[in-house]
Amino acid sequence: MIVAVSASPLVDRTAHARKLAGPRGAILSDPSRALVRAAGFQTLYEVPKDLQTELRLKLFSDHAKALSRAKGDLVADHCAVEWMADWMRWHWAAVSTRAWDAAMDKAAKIVKRYSRIEHLASGPPRGYDGYAWLDRPNARQVEELMFFLYGKFGAKVVKVG
C-alpha cells in the first residue's frame, strides 16, 4: 500500500507521515528541496523557466521510479498533486499545451499508484526553512487547485483534521 500525505504549503506533514508509517514503516521524503539545491538555487521559484520546467518534470520521473521500487507499504510525505497545483499556480504559462498535457499524464499515472492520499486540512504549522513559501493567500490558492486535481485524477482522498 502506498499512502501520500498532502496539505497546504503551511502545514507540516512530517508527524502524520511518521504516524502512518509506524515504527518500521518506510517514509519517502520529498526530494524537491535537494533537487533545487543541487541545481544551485534556494527555491524553485528563482530557477530560470526552462530549468524550472526540467526540474519539475524530473521530480515526477524520480517520484515514479521511487514508487515502482517500493517493496511493501510506503508513506510519501509529499504528493504529486501538490507539485501539479504549485505548477498551475506559478509556472503553467511557461510550458506549451502539449508539454502540460504530458506533465498531467505523468502526474495522473503517479496518483493512480497511491492507495490513497491523506490530505491534512490542518496540523502543525510548517516552520520557515528557506525553501517553502509560507504566504497564506498562496497556500489557499494551491490547496484549492489540489482539490480540483484530486477530482480530475479520480484520487481516493481522505481528509484529515
N, C-alpha and C positions, 0 to 999 in steps of 0.2 A: 504494500500500500504506500502511495506517495501522497503526502499532505503538504500543500503550500500554505504558508501563513502570509496574509496580506493585511495592509492597513494604510491609512493616510500617511503621508510623509512625517506627520507629527507624532506618530505612535511608535514606541519601541516594541518590537515583536520578539525580542530575544527570550524573555522569560516564558512566553507562551510556547515558543518553539521547543525550549528545553523541557517544559512540562509535557508536551505532546510526545516528544522523543523518549522520555523516561530515562532511567539511569544507564541503559545500554543502547539507547537508540542513536541512530546516525542523523546528524544535522548537516544539511548542505547550506553553507553560508553564502550570502550574497557577494559575488565577485566584482561588482560594479566599481567600488572604490579602488580596489587593487588594479583593475584594468586601466582605469583613468590615470592613476598614479604612474603606472608603468609607461604610459604614453607621455608622461611629463607634465600632467595637469593636476590641479587640485579638485576641480569639479567637472562634471560632464558638460555643464553649460558654457564653459570657457573654451572648450575644444572647438577648433575650426570645423565648419559644417561638414565638409567631405569626410574628415577623420571621425567626426562625431557619428555620422551615419555608419561608417565602418565599425566603430566600437559598439554601437547599439546592436548591429547585426551579429557581431562576434559574441555578445552576451547571450543572444538567443541560441546560437550554434553551440557554444560551450555549455549552456544550461541543458540543451537537448542531449548532448553527449554524456553529461553527468547523470542525467536521469536514466539513460539507457545502460549505464554501468552499474546502477544501483542494484544491490542484492538485498532482498528483504525490505523491511519497512524503512522509509526515509521521510524526514521532515525538512522542507526547504524553508528557511527563514525569509523568503522572498517569493515573488510570483511574477511570471511572465506578463500577467495582466497589468501589474504596476508599471513595468517598463513600457508597455504599449501606451498606457494612459499618459505617462510622462512624455513620451514621444509625441503623442497627439497634442499635448499642451504646449510643448516647446520646440518641436523640430519637424512637425508634419509638413510644413511648406517647403522644406529643404530637400524633399525627395520627390521623384516622379510618381505618377499614379501607378505605374507598373511596379516600381520598387516598393511602394506602400502595400500594394496587394500581396507581393511576395513576402513582405515582413509580417503581414496579418496572417497569411497562410502558415508561416513558420510558428508564429505565436499560437495559432489555433491547434496545431499538432502537439505543441508542448502542453497546452491546457488540457487536451484530451488524455494526456498521460497522468494527470493528477487524479487521484481517487476523489479528492475534494479540496476545496480551498476554504480555509478558516479565515474569515475577514474580521479583524478586530475593530469593532465600532468605537471602542475606547480602550484605554490601557495606560500604562506608564508613559509619560512624555519622553520623547526621544531627545536626548541631550545634544547640544551642539558638538559636532565632531569635525567641522571644517569641510565636510562633504555634502551632507544633506541640507537642503534648503528648508528652513522651518517657518516659512511665511504662511499664515493662516488662510488667506484667500487662495493661494496656490494649492495648499493641501486640500481645501474643499473642492476646488475645481478638478484636481487629479482624482480625488475619490469619486466624484460624480462620473467622470469618464470611466473609472474602473467598473462601476455598476453597469454602465452602458455595455462595456466589453464583456462582462460576465454573461449578460444576456445574449450578446452576439455570438459568443463562443459556446453557449449552452453549458456553461460551467456549473458544477454542483458546488454551491456556496453555502457555508454555514456561517451565519453572522453571530459573532461572539461579543458579549458586553453591551 
